[in-house]
Amino acid sequence: MKQTEAVGMIGVLILAAGASTRLGKPKQLLQYRGQSFLRHTAKMAIALTFPWCSLMVDTSILIQLILSCQLASAVKTKLK
């Protein structure tokens, strides 16, 4: 494997699947600087310009993200 090929394999993985049972609501959706903490984290990861960026969330978080359109906005930001 060439060094340039190895560098292309490096990316960002955001682990945001915690249940937040003690808090009583998903920490990932708490507001931070005018947006959800998860959206802020995704935007920061995208700004790093690695070849790939993946997000791992719990199903309940994913449903809430889709319903609130935050996931669509994060993807749209990546496509710009």
N, C-alpha and C positions, 0 to 999 in steps of 0.2 A: 504494500500500500504506500502510495506517495504521500508526502507531507500535505500537499494541497487537498488530496482526497480526505485525509483524516480531519483537517480543519472543517471541511464541508459537513462532517458528521456531528459537529458540536452545535447544540441548540439550547433552547430554553424550555423548561418544563415547569409549569406553575401548578403546585399541588394545593388545591383549595377544596378538599373534600370533607373537612371536619364538620361534625354535626352541631357543634356549639350548644350542647344540651344545657350546660350551666347558665349560659347567657339567655337562652330561651328563644333566640332568633339567630339566623345565619350571620356570623361575623363577616363573611365575604361581602354581604350586602350593606354593611354599615357605611354611613357617609364619612368620607375622608376627602378634605379639600374640595367639596362640592360635587363629589361623585362617589360611587360605591368603591370600597377598598379593592374589590376584585377588578373593576374597570381601571382604576389607577395603576394597579399592578400589571395588568395586561398592556396598558399603554407604555409603561416603563420598559417592559420586556420587548415590545415591538420596536421601540426606539433603539434598542441595542443592535439591531440589524443582523442578528444571527440568521443562518439559512432556514431555520424552522423554529416555531414557537407552538407549544401544545399546552392545553389547559385540562386539568383533571379535576372534575367537580362531582359532587354527589347528585343523584338524579333530581332530588327535590330542589337543589340550588339551580340546576340547569333549567328546570321548568320555570322557576321564578325569574331567571335571567331572560329567557325567551319571552315570557309574558311582559316583562318590563322593557323589552327591546334593547337592553344594555349589551347583550351578546351581539346582536346585529350591528350596533354602533361600533363595537370593538372590531368586528370583522371589516366593516366599511372603512374604518380608520386604516387598517392594514392594507386594504386594496388601493388606497390613494397613493 
